[in-house]
Amino acid sequence: MLALWVLVATSCWGSGLVNAQPSPQVQERISAAIKKAASLPADKVDYTEFVNVFIGTDNFGDVCPGASVPFGMVKFSTDLTGYAPAGYVTDPTQTIRGLSPMHDSGTGSSLGTYGNFEIMPLICPGGFDSCPLTLAARERFRKNNTDDASPGYFAQTLDNGIKMEATSTRRAGLERFTFPKGSKPYFVLDLANDLPASFAGGHMEIDPEQGRITMGGLWGSSFGPGSYNYQAFACYDILDGGKQKLDEYGVWTGMTDEDFQTTGLGMTHLNLTRNLIGGVYESGALFSFAGQPEQINIRVGISFVSEAQACANAESEVGDASFDEIVARSKALWNEKLSKIEIDLKNTPANVTELLYSSLYRASLTPNNATDETQGPFANTPHPYFDSLYCRQGNAFWDTFRTFYPLMSLHSPVEFAQIVDNYIDGWRKLGWMPECRANNLPGWTQGGSSGDVIVGHFAVTYHNEATALGIDLDELYSAMLADAEINPPEWNTLGRQVNVYKEYGYVPFGVLDTDSVGRQTREGSRTLEYAFEDFAVRQVALLLNKTDDVATYTNRSLFYRNVWDPSVQSDGFQGFAQKRAPNGSFVNTNPIDCSPNDSNENRECSLQGDNVVGFYESSSWEFAPHDTAHLIELMGGNATFVKRLDHFFDAGYYLAGNEPSFQTPIGYHYANQPAKSVDRVREVVFTNFDITPAGLPGNDDQAAMATLLVFHLLGLYPVPSTSQFLVLSPMVPQYTIHNSYLGVSTTITTKGFDKRSVQKTIPKGVAAYVKSVTVNGVVQPTRCHFDFNDVFRVGGEVVIEVTADMDSVNSCGASVPESVSTGGFTTIR
């Protein structure tokens, strides 16, 4: 069964029947590398060879396969027409607009993000004035089955035979173009166009003697208020240190809507503002090279500060290094990241190896490290700065607090601390931690202040090292309290609507709020989110011995109960969360609304003003993670809860691409039936993930999907803002997590591992169910959970023994995972 699955998944690459991209050689190369690595010593393994950067570039996964370094500000990729938020898509019916250095990955902004400073190689037989310059004119198809990419490298060939390649550093990189023999290389460099068509004015200068083109301007956010603009700058060095000779050069303008373009041979200056009547007034540079060279190299630097800094970035990060040297440096950075998790390559199924390392790659692709590239309120901050802290159409807080940052806590505490410091710096500068930051601008809030959960998770796991990592825990706590207690005048982008939440004990529907402004929707889900965020505050209050605050926030973490209506029925089950009016009455909607079974395709379930359901991107079939024990009581006890969970999956309410669904497959643990969680997780993984471009269940959500999959494959699941990990059945026989900052390594061995268990349905008689958990020689009293401090802080050996006898181990042993209402999470170790 497993072998058949792998064969089917692999065969899609070369058939030409799916999307004709990428090159079949990509999968062939990965498969050969995995096979070869099984016989190599660990220090000779190149983990980048296992990464398939094209996973998620189809099926609305919105993944950017472009050349990048870990958390790089630069991500070189082509921009294609159609729905392409990350610039690139596999769809062969779409055409290429150009190659650009700025993208995000795994975001769902329908218009796309960044895509600034596109360059397009051209062949213009009629000379300078004949070149197609505007977007509509210059678009070209690619050659089928030729797209190629790996960590730090991206390549694509146009249907006219021009090959485009790119490699990157953090803020710069190199582009390499190979032209058909005997052709004259022309290039159009775009000033105005970006993916969302948000140009708000800019300028460009051509210095033909130095061989340098500089440009910069203002653009709009991909997921935030349209009244805001960010600035960006680029520096293109086009002479390759004197190896290339410029021939013609000049500027151009045009408008696609009016179907015109005009060129200015020898002109070197553009200074344009926003086109107020509407549409993008297109503009840029056009240049060619003398001597019909077959290969052209261009060095690119970008900055959010100035053209001078963009040039300085290119000079300091690339200098006179060759293309291959930059590729090698990038690969080395990626290997350092990917080797944090080392698996038994010989005995792990090949598709699992590819899925795991491809997911780990995306887990370090974003957010974008823009330290020293700050603008607006953060200009010249001495603290780390990360951009693309997206929410949903982007994503970071609401999407990533569940799995992205808990995974980072296992192996990358330095970067985790830098991002946390960045959140705290938002409070220093703005009064609240940012809930979403897209394109250096405030983005829309989804569920509240989910950043509280992220910084809370850091504090709980790394409080002993916080000072050394540059984090002041008192500042961190003050930032959390600001989110929890201070009502912002406008809470669409910062903080929460805490005034009415504290007054009523829930977020009321249709409330008169005379002190603040925001979109008054999502009342049910905002109440659930606010309560979990209060749980995070409570955890840090425990850590800092804030006794009164512990009591306050423990109580507030239970406010989720105030939107529970026991009278509501759905599919024969009783009791669901509902939105509630200020007078205490429930405003009931059908729990099926906004679920995958909703028959109304036009119902709004996101941030739209006519979302009347009361929930955000999910239905009220979901539940809260920090107090599941009480929810089980509300639902009628363990037996009913298990039936309800079974129905949730079997009736099709589960949606892997929605973050509120992340923990539901492991919900059986709380009802003392952990073996059923193992079955569900296998089903979830092999129904929703594979190694093809369409191998994600929708938007990667800034690697939220990637990190969920990593935890499923490793047989773990984190409880955010706590040190507790739920134990499942690993899909690898052995793995080691290295934490170089703590100087420890933790090896987890699956005793009795059987490859046949790694599929959607575990065959009878195949070992996969957790029989026992042993940590550093001590058998644990429960097989359902263990603590970060016992395992990943001290390192050592963990043995998860599995058995085929599901019934004999379908209980947790001494304790189910903790819940607040049953006295759980009362101490911070």
C-alpha positions in Angstrom: 0.0 0.0 0.0 2.8 2.4 0.9 4.9 1.5 -2.1 1.8 2.1 -4.4 1.2 5.5 -2.8 4.8 6.6 -3.3 4.7 5.4 -6.9 1.5 7.3 -7.7 2.7 10.5 -6.0 6.0 10.3 -7.9 4.6 9.5 -11.3 2.6 12.7 -11.3 5.9 14.7 -11.8 6.8 13.3 -15.2 3.4 12.6 -16.8 2.8 16.1 -18.2 -0.8 15.5 -17.3 -1.1 17.5 -14.1 0.4 20.9 -14.6 3.4 20.3 -16.7 5.7 21.8 -14.0 8.2 21.5 -12.5 10.9 19.5 -14.4 10.6 15.8 -13.7 14.3 15.9 -12.9 13.5 17.6 -9.7 11.8 14.6 -8.2 14.3 12.2 -9.8 17.1 14.2 -8.2 15.4 14.2 -4.7 14.6 10.4 -4.9 18.2 9.6 -5.9 19.6 11.8 -3.1 17.4 10.1 -0.4 18.5 6.7 -1.6 22.1 7.6 -1.6 22.0 9.2 1.8 20.9 6.0 3.4 24.5 4.8 3.2 26.3 8.0 4.1 27.6 9.0 7.5 25.6 11.8 9.1 28.3 14.5 8.6 28.3 13.8 4.8 24.5 14.3 4.3 23.3 17.3 2.3 19.8 17.8 3.7 19.0 20.4 1.0 18.9 17.6 -1.5 15.8 16.2 0.2 13.8 19.4 -0.1 11.1 19.7 -2.7 10.5 23.5 -2.9 7.6 23.0 -5.3 5.3 21.3 -2.7 2.4 23.8 -2.2 2.9 25.6 -5.5 -0.4 24.2 -6.8 -3.9 23.7 -5.1 -3.7 27.3 -3.6 -0.8 26.4 -1.4 0.7 29.8 -2.2 4.3 28.6 -1.6 7.2 30.6 -3.0 9.8 28.2 -4.5 12.2 31.1 -5.1 15.8 31.4 -4.1 16.1 32.4 -0.4 18.2 31.9 2.7 16.6 31.1 6.1 14.2 34.0 7.0 15.6 35.9 4.0 14.2 39.3 3.0 15.0 38.3 -0.6 13.1 35.5 -2.3 13.9 35.5 -6.1 11.0 34.1 -8.1 9.1 34.8 -11.3 5.8 36.5 -11.1 3.0 34.9 -13.1 -0.5 36.0 -14.2 -3.6 34.7 -12.5 -4.0 33.8 -8.9 -0.4 33.8 -7.7 0.1 35.4 -4.2 3.6 34.1 -4.0 4.5 35.1 -7.5 5.0 31.6 -8.9 2.3 28.9 -9.7 2.6 25.6 -11.6 -0.4 26.3 -13.8 1.0 26.2 -17.4 -1.8 28.3 -18.8 -0.4 31.4 -16.9 2.4 33.6 -18.4 5.5 35.0 -16.8 5.7 38.8 -16.1 9.2 38.9 -14.9 11.7 37.8 -12.2 11.6 39.8 -9.0 13.5 39.7 -5.7 10.7 40.2 -3.2 8.0 37.7 -2.2 6.3 36.1 0.7 5.5 32.4 1.0 2.4 30.7 2.2 0.1 33.7 2.3 -3.4 34.0 0.9 -3.6 37.6 -0.2 -5.7 37.2 -3.4 -3.8 39.9 -5.2 -0.4 38.7 -4.1 2.4 40.2 -2.0 5.4 42.2 -3.1 6.7 41.3 -6.6 8.4 44.7 -6.8 11.2 45.4 -9.3 10.5 42.8 -11.9 13.1 42.3 -14.6 12.3 40.5 -17.9 14.9 39.3 -20.5 13.9 40.0 -24.0 14.9 39.4 -27.6 13.9 42.4 -29.7 14.8 41.7 -33.4 13.4 45.1 -34.4 15.7 47.0 -31.9 15.2 49.2 -28.9 11.9 50.7 -29.8 10.3 47.4 -30.7 10.7 45.7 -27.3 7.5 44.7 -25.5 7.6 46.6 -22.2 4.3 46.7 -20.4 3.0 43.8 -18.5 0.5 42.8 -21.1 3.0 43.1 -23.9 6.0 41.3 -22.3 4.3 38.3 -20.8 5.6 34.9 -22.1 4.9 31.3 -21.5 7.6 29.0 -20.1 8.9 25.8 -21.6 6.9 22.9 -20.1 8.7 20.7 -17.6 11.7 23.0 -17.2 11.1 24.8 -13.9 13.9 23.9 -11.4 14.6 25.0 -7.9 16.3 23.9 -4.6 17.1 25.7 -1.4 19.0 28.8 -2.5 18.5 28.4 -6.2 15.7 29.1 -8.7 15.5 28.6 -12.5 13.0 28.9 -15.2 13.2 28.8 -19.0 11.0 31.0 -21.3 9.4 29.6 -24.4 11.8 31.7 -26.5 14.7 29.7 -25.0 16.0 32.3 -22.5 17.0 30.7 -19.2 16.6 32.7 -16.0 18.4 31.7 -12.8 18.7 33.3 -9.3 20.4 32.8 -6.0 20.3 34.9 -2.9 21.7 36.3 0.4 19.5 37.9 3.1 19.1 41.2 1.3 20.6 40.7 -2.1 21.5 38.1 -4.7 22.5 37.3 -8.3 20.5 36.8 -11.4 21.9 34.9 -14.3 20.4 34.9 -17.8 21.4 32.6 -20.7 20.3 33.7 -24.2 20.0 31.6 -27.4 23.3 31.8 -29.3 23.5 34.8 -31.7 20.8 36.9 -30.0 21.2 40.4 -28.6 20.2 40.5 -24.8 17.6 43.2 -23.9 16.1 43.7 -20.4 13.1 45.6 -19.3 13.3 46.6 -15.6 10.0 47.6 -14.0 9.6 50.4 -11.5 5.9 50.6 -10.9 4.3 47.2 -11.1 4.0 44.9 -8.2 1.7 41.9 -7.7 -1.2 43.8 -6.0 -0.9 46.8 -8.5 -0.4 49.2 -5.5 2.2 51.6 -6.8 1.9 55.0 -5.1 4.8 56.9 -6.7 8.5 56.4 -7.2 11.7 57.2 -9.0 14.5 55.6 -11.0 18.0 56.6 -12.0 20.3 55.0 -14.6 24.0 55.5 -14.3 25.5 54.1 -17.5 29.1 54.7 -16.6 28.9 52.8 -13.3 26.5 50.3 -14.8 24.0 50.8 -12.0 20.2 51.3 -11.9 18.7 52.5 -8.6 15.0 52.9 -7.9 12.5 53.2 -5.1 9.0 54.2 -4.3 5.8 53.6 -2.3 3.4 50.7 -2.5 0.4 49.4 -0.6 -0.1 46.6 1.9 -1.3 43.2 0.6 -3.4 42.6 3.8 -4.2 45.8 5.6 -5.7 49.3 5.4 -5.4 50.7 1.9 -4.5 54.1 3.3 -1.1 52.9 4.3 2.0 52.7 2.1 5.4 51.2 2.6 8.7 52.2 0.9 11.1 49.8 -0.9 14.3 50.3 -2.9 16.5 48.3 -5.3 19.9 48.5 -6.8 20.7 46.7 -10.0 24.4 46.4 -11.0 24.4 45.3 -14.6 28.0 45.2 -15.8 29.2 42.2 -13.8 32.3 44.0 -12.5 33.2 45.2 -16.0 32.9 41.9 -17.7 29.7 43.1 -19.6 29.4 46.1 -21.8 26.2 48.2 -21.9 24.9 49.2 -25.3 21.5 51.0 -25.5 19.7 52.3 -22.4 16.8 54.5 -21.6 13.5 54.7 -19.8 9.9 53.9 -20.8 6.3 54.5 -19.8 3.1 52.9 -20.8 -0.4 51.9 -19.8 -1.9 48.5 -20.4 -5.4 49.8 -20.3 -4.7 52.3 -23.0 -2.5 49.9 -24.9 0.5 52.2 -25.4 4.1 52.4 -24.5 6.8 54.9 -25.3 10.6 54.8 -24.9 13.3 57.4 -24.3 16.6 56.2 -25.6 19.5 57.7 -23.6 17.2 59.1 -20.9 18.3 58.2 -17.4 15.6 59.6 -15.0 12.0 58.8 -13.9 10.1 60.6 -11.2 6.4 59.6 -11.1 3.6 59.8 -8.7 0.4 57.8 -8.2 -2.0 57.8 -11.1 -5.1 59.3 -9.4 -7.6 58.4 -12.1 -7.0 54.7 -11.6 -4.8 52.0 -12.9 -1.0 51.6 -12.8 1.0 54.0 -14.9 3.7 51.6 -15.9 7.3 52.7 -16.2 10.9 51.5 -15.9 14.2 51.0 -17.7 15.2 49.3 -20.9 18.8 48.4 -21.7 20.8 46.0 -23.9 24.3 44.6 -24.0 27.0 44.8 -26.8 28.6 41.8 -28.4 25.8 39.3 -28.3 27.0 37.6 -25.1 25.2 34.4 -24.3 25.2 34.8 -20.5 24.4 38.0 -18.5 25.0 38.3 -14.7 23.2 41.0 -12.7 23.7 41.8 -9.0 20.7 42.9 -7.1 20.3 44.5 -3.6 17.1 45.6 -1.9 16.3 47.7 1.1 13.4 49.2 2.9 15.5 52.2 3.9 17.2 53.7 0.8 18.7 53.1 -2.6 22.1 53.6 -1.0 21.5 50.9 1.5 20.2 48.6 -1.2 23.5 49.1 -3.1 25.5 48.6 0.2 23.6 45.4 0.8 24.6 44.0 -2.6 28.2 45.1 -2.1 28.6 43.6 1.4 26.6 40.4 1.0 27.5 39.5 -2.6 30.5 41.6 -3.5 32.4 40.0 -6.4 31.3 36.4 -5.5 30.3 34.2 -8.3 26.8 32.7 -8.8 27.9 29.3 -7.8 29.6 30.7 -4.7 26.4 32.4 -3.5 24.5 29.1 -4.2 27.0 27.2 -2.0 26.7 29.8 0.8 23.0 29.6 0.8 23.0 25.8 0.8 25.3 25.9 3.8 22.9 28.1 5.7 20.0 25.8 4.9 22.0 22.7 5.9 22.6 24.3 9.3 18.8 24.7 9.7 17.7 21.4 8.3 20.2 19.3 10.2 18.6 20.4 13.5 16.4 17.4 13.0 18.3 14.3 12.0 16.4 11.1 11.1 17.2 7.5 10.4 17.4 7.9 6.7 17.9 4.3 5.9 14.7 3.0 7.5 12.4 6.0 7.0 10.0 5.8 4.0 11.3 8.0 1.3 8.2 10.1 0.9 8.2 10.8 4.7 11.9 12.0 4.4 10.9 14.3 1.5 7.8 15.6 3.3 9.7 16.2 6.6 12.6 18.1 5.2 10.5 20.1 2.7 8.3 21.1 5.6 11.3 22.0 7.8 12.6 24.2 4.9 9.3 26.1 4.7 9.4 26.5 8.5 12.5 28.7 8.1 11.4 30.5 5.0 9.4 33.2 6.7 8.9 35.6 8.5 11.4 37.8 6.7 14.4 39.0 8.7 14.4 42.8 7.9 16.7 43.8 10.8 18.4 47.1 10.0 15.8 47.7 7.3 13.2 49.5 9.4 10.9 52.3 8.5 7.9 54.1 10.0 7.6 53.8 13.8 10.4 51.2 13.8 13.0 53.3 11.9 16.4 52.9 13.4 15.3 50.5 16.2 18.2 48.7 17.7 16.1 45.6 18.1 15.6 42.7 15.7 12.9 43.4 13.1 10.9 40.8 11.1 8.5 41.7 8.3 5.7 39.6 7.0 4.3 38.7 10.4 1.1 37.8 8.6 -2.2 36.8 10.0 -4.4 35.0 7.5 -4.3 36.4 4.0 -0.9 36.5 5.2 -0.3 34.9 8.5 1.7 34.7 11.6 0.0 35.1 14.9 -3.4 33.5 14.4 -2.1 30.9 12.1 1.3 30.1 13.6 0.9 30.2 17.4 -0.3 26.6 17.3 2.6 24.8 15.7 5.1 27.2 14.0 6.6 28.7 17.1 6.4 25.6 19.3 8.5 23.8 16.7 11.0 26.7 16.7 11.3 26.4 20.5 12.7 22.9 20.0 15.7 23.8 17.9 16.0 27.5 17.2 15.6 29.5 20.4 17.9 32.3 19.2 15.6 33.2 16.2 12.6 32.6 18.4 13.9 35.2 20.9 14.7 37.6 18.1 11.1 37.4 16.9 9.7 37.7 20.4 11.9 40.8 20.9 10.4 42.2 17.7 6.9 41.7 19.1 7.8 43.4 22.3 9.3 46.2 20.3 5.9 46.7 18.7 4.5 47.3 22.2 7.3 49.8 22.9 6.6 51.7 19.7 2.9 51.4 19.3 1.5 50.6 22.7 0.4 47.0 21.7 2.2 44.1 20.2 1.5 43.8 16.4 -1.1 41.3 15.6 -0.3 41.3 11.9 2.4 43.0 9.9 2.2 42.8 6.1 4.7 44.7 3.9 6.0 46.6 7.0 2.4 47.9 7.6 -0.3 47.0 10.1 -2.5 44.2 8.9 -5.9 43.0 9.9 -6.6 41.3 13.2 -8.4 37.9 13.1 -9.0 36.6 16.5 -7.5 39.1 19.0 -3.9 39.3 20.1 -2.5 35.9 19.3 1.0 37.3 19.8 0.3 36.9 23.5 0.3 33.1 23.0 3.6 33.2 21.1 5.5 35.3 23.6 3.9 33.3 26.4 5.2 30.1 24.8 8.7 31.6 24.7 8.5 32.7 28.4 7.3 29.3 29.6 10.0 27.4 27.8 13.0 29.7 27.9 12.6 31.9 31.0 15.9 30.6 32.4 17.7 31.8 29.3 15.6 34.9 28.5 18.1 37.5 29.7 20.9 35.9 27.8 18.7 35.8 24.8 18.0 39.5 25.1 14.5 39.2 26.5 13.3 41.2 29.6 10.5 39.1 31.0 9.0 42.1 32.8 8.8 43.9 29.5 7.3 40.9 27.9 4.7 40.7 30.6 3.9 44.4 30.3 3.4 44.0 26.6 0.9 41.1 27.3 -0.9 43.2 29.8 -1.3 46.0 27.3 -3.0 43.6 24.9 -5.2 42.2 27.7 -6.2 45.4 29.5 -5.9 48.5 27.3 -8.5 49.0 24.7 -7.1 50.5 21.5 -9.1 53.2 19.9 -9.2 51.1 16.7 -8.8 47.3 17.2 -8.9 46.1 13.6 -5.1 46.1 13.5 -3.9 46.1 17.2 -5.0 44.7 20.5 -8.5 43.5 21.4 -11.9 44.9 22.1 -11.2 44.2 25.8 -13.6 46.9 27.2 -16.8 45.0 26.4 -15.1 41.6 26.8 -14.3 42.4 30.4 -17.7 44.0 31.0 -19.8 41.1 29.7 -17.5 38.2 30.1 -17.7 37.6 26.3 -17.6 39.6 23.1 -21.2 40.7 22.6 -23.0 40.9 19.3 -24.5 44.3 18.5 -23.0 46.0 21.5 -22.8 49.8 21.8 -19.1 50.6 22.1 -18.5 54.3 22.5 -14.8 54.0 23.2 -13.3 52.1 20.2 -13.8 51.2 16.6 -13.5 47.8 14.8 -15.4 45.4 12.7 -18.0 44.0 15.0 -18.2 40.4 13.7 -16.7 37.0 14.8 -18.1 37.5 18.3 -18.1 33.7 19.1 -14.7 33.0 17.8 -13.2 36.2 19.2 -14.5 35.2 22.6 -12.8 31.8 22.3 -9.5 33.4 21.1 -9.5 36.1 23.8 -10.0 33.4 26.4 -7.0 31.4 25.1 -4.9 34.6 25.0 -5.9 35.2 28.6 -4.6 31.7 29.4 -1.3 32.7 27.9 -1.2 35.8 30.2 -2.0 33.6 33.1 0.9 31.3 32.3 3.4 34.2 32.4 1.8 35.6 35.6 2.4 32.1 37.2 6.0 32.3 36.0 6.5 35.8 37.5 4.6 35.0 40.7 1.9 37.6 40.0 -0.6 35.9 42.4 -3.5 38.3 41.9 -3.1 38.3 38.1 -3.0 34.5 38.1 -6.5 34.5 39.7 -7.8 37.1 37.3 -6.5 35.5 34.1 -7.4 32.0 35.2 -11.0 33.2 35.5 -10.9 35.1 32.2 -9.4 32.1 30.4 -12.7 30.3 31.2 -14.8 33.0 29.6 -15.2 30.7 26.6 -17.9 29.0 28.7 -20.0 32.1 28.5 -20.7 31.6 24.8 -21.7 27.9 25.2 -25.4 27.3 24.5 -26.4 23.9 25.8 -29.7 24.0 23.9 -28.3 24.1 20.4 -28.4 20.8 18.5 -26.6 19.7 15.3 -26.5 16.3 13.8 -28.0 14.8 17.0 -25.4 16.4 19.3 -26.2 18.9 22.0 -24.4 22.1 23.0 -22.4 24.5 20.8 -20.7 27.9 21.1 -22.8 30.7 19.8 -22.6 34.5 19.6 -24.5 36.3 22.3 -26.3 39.7 22.7 -25.5 42.2 25.4 -28.7 41.2 27.2 -27.4 37.7 27.6 -29.6 36.0 25.1 -28.0 33.8 22.5 -28.2 34.8 18.8 -28.2 31.3 17.3 -26.9 30.3 14.0 -26.6 26.7 12.6 -23.3 25.1 13.8 -23.0 23.7 10.2 -22.6 27.3 8.9 -19.0 28.0 7.8 -18.1 24.3 8.1 -17.1 22.2 5.0 -20.7 21.0 5.0 -22.2 24.4 4.7 -24.5 24.3 1.6 -24.4 28.0 1.1 -21.4 28.7 -1.0 -22.0 32.5 -0.8 -21.9 32.6 3.0 -19.2 34.9 4.3 -17.0 33.4 7.1 -13.9 35.6 7.2 -13.4 39.3 7.8 -16.2 40.5 5.7 -18.7 42.9 7.2 -21.6 40.6 6.4 -20.2 37.6 8.3 -23.2 37.1 10.5 -22.3 33.6 11.7 -20.2 34.8 14.6 -17.2 32.6 13.8 -14.0 33.1 11.8 -12.9 30.6 9.1 -14.4 27.8 11.1 -17.7 26.6 12.6 -18.7 26.1 16.2 -17.9 22.4 15.9 -14.3 23.3 17.0 -13.1 23.5 20.6 -10.6 25.3 22.9 -7.2 23.6 23.7 -6.5 24.7 27.3 -9.6 23.3 29.0 -10.8 20.4 27.0 -11.7 18.5 30.2 -14.6 20.9 30.9 -15.7 20.9 27.3 -16.0 17.1 27.5 -18.3 17.6 30.5 -20.4 20.1 28.7 -20.7 17.7 25.8 -21.9 14.9 28.0 -18.8 13.0 29.1 -16.1 10.9 27.5 -18.3 8.5 25.5 -20.4 11.2 24.0 -17.3 13.3 23.3 -15.6 10.4 21.4 -18.8 9.9 19.4 -18.9 13.5 18.6 -15.3 13.5 17.5 -15.8 10.5 15.4 -18.8 12.2 13.7 -16.8 15.4 13.3 -14.3 13.5 11.1 -16.6 11.0 9.5 -19.2 13.6 8.5 -16.6 15.8 6.9 -16.4 18.7 9.4 -12.7 18.5 9.7 -10.7 20.8 7.4 -7.0 20.3 7.5 -6.4 23.7 6.0 -8.1 25.6 8.9 -6.0 26.2 12.0 -8.9 25.7 14.5 -8.9 22.1 13.3 -5.3 21.5 14.1 -5.7 19.9 17.5 -9.0 18.0 16.9 -7.3 14.8 15.6 -5.5 14.5 19.0 -8.7 15.3 20.9 -9.2 11.6 21.7 -6.2 11.9 24.2 -8.4 14.0 26.5 -11.1 11.4 26.5 -8.5 8.7 27.4 -8.5 7.0 24.0 -5.1 7.9 22.6 -5.0 5.0 20.1 -7.8 6.6 18.2 -5.7 9.8 17.9 -3.1 7.7 16.2 -5.6 6.5 13.6 -6.9 10.0 13.0 -3.5 11.6 12.5 -2.5 8.9 10.0 -5.8 9.6 8.1 -5.2 13.4 8.2 -1.7 13.2 6.9 -2.2 10.8 4.0 -5.5 12.4 3.0 -4.2 16.0 2.9 -0.4 15.9 2.3 1.9 14.5 -0.4 5.0 15.3 -2.3 3.4 16.8 -5.4 2.9 20.5 -6.1 -0.7 20.1 -4.9 0.5 18.3 -1.8 -0.9 20.8 0.8 -4.5 21.2 1.9 -4.6 24.8 0.7 -2.6 27.8 1.8 0.6 26.9 3.7 -0.2 29.8 6.0 3.4 30.9 6.6 4.4 27.3 7.3 1.5 26.6 9.7 0.7 23.6 7.5 4.3 22.7 7.2 4.9 22.6 11.0 1.6 20.8 11.7 2.9 18.1 9.3 6.3 18.0 11.0 4.7 17.4 14.4 2.4 14.7 13.0 5.4 12.9 11.4 7.4 13.1 14.6 4.6 11.8 16.7 4.1 14.9 18.9 1.7 17.8 19.3 2.4 21.0 21.4 0.0 22.7 23.7 0.8 26.4 23.1 1.9 28.6 26.0 2.7 25.5 28.0 5.7 23.1 28.2 3.4 20.1 27.5 3.7 17.9 24.4 1.1 15.3 23.5 2.6 12.0 22.4 1.5 10.2 19.3 3.1 7.5 17.1 6.1 8.7 15.1 6.2 8.0 11.4 10.0 7.6 11.5 11.9 4.9 13.3 14.3 7.4 15.0 15.1 11.0 15.0 17.3 13.4 17.0 16.5 17.1 17.6 19.6 19.2 18.2 19.4 22.4 20.3 22.8 24.0 19.8 21.9 26.9 22.1 21.2 24.7 25.1 23.9 22.3 23.9 21.7 19.3 24.1 20.3 16.6 21.7 17.2 14.5 22.2 16.9 11.2 20.4 13.4 9.7 20.1 13.3 6.0 19.1 10.2 4.2 18.0 10.6 0.7 19.4 8.7 -1.7 17.2 8.5 0.7 14.2 6.8 -0.9 11.2 7.0 0.9 7.8 3.6 -0.6 6.9 2.0 1.7 9.6 2.9 4.8 7.6 -0.2 5.1 5.5 -3.8 6.4 5.7 -5.2 3.3 7.4 -3.0 1.2 9.7 -3.4 -2.5 8.7 -4.5 -5.0 11.4 -1.6 -6.6 13.1 0.8 -3.7 12.4 2.5 -2.0 15.3 1.6 1.7 15.6 -0.1 2.4 18.9 1.8 3.7 21.9 2.4 1.1 24.5 4.9 2.9 26.7 7.1 6.1 26.9 10.5 5.9 28.5 12.5 9.1 29.1 16.2 8.6 30.0 15.6 5.1 31.3 12.5 5.9 33.3 9.1 4.5 32.2 6.6 7.4 32.3 3.3 6.9 34.2 1.4 8.2 31.2 1.7 7.4 27.6 -0.2 10.5 26.4 2.1 13.4 27.2 5.5 14.6 28.5 7.1 17.9 29.4 9.6 20.0 27.5 11.7 20.3 30.6 12.1 16.5 31.1 12.9 15.8 27.4 14.1 18.7 25.2 15.7 20.9 27.9 18.0 18.1 29.3 18.3 16.0 26.1 19.0 12.3 26.2 17.0 9.3 25.0 13.2 8.8 24.7 11.8 5.5 23.6 8.2 5.3 22.3 7.3 1.6 22.2 4.5 0.8 19.8 2.2 -2.3 19.5 -0.4 -3.6 17.1 -2.8 -4.4 20.0 -4.8 -1.1 19.9 -7.4 -2.1 22.5 -4.7 -2.9 25.1 -3.2 0.6 25.0 -6.2 2.7 24.3 -5.9 4.6 27.5 -3.4 7.2 28.8 -2.4 5.4 32.0 -1.8 7.7 35.0 -3.2 10.9 33.5 -4.7 12.4 30.4 -3.3 15.8 29.2 -3.9 18.7 31.5 -6.8 21.1 31.5 -7.3 24.3 33.6 -10.5 23.2 35.2 -9.0 20.0 36.5 -6.1 21.7 38.1 -3.7 21.5 35.2 -0.9 24.0 34.3 -0.6 25.2 37.9 3.2 25.5 37.9 5.9 26.7 35.5 9.1 24.7 35.8 
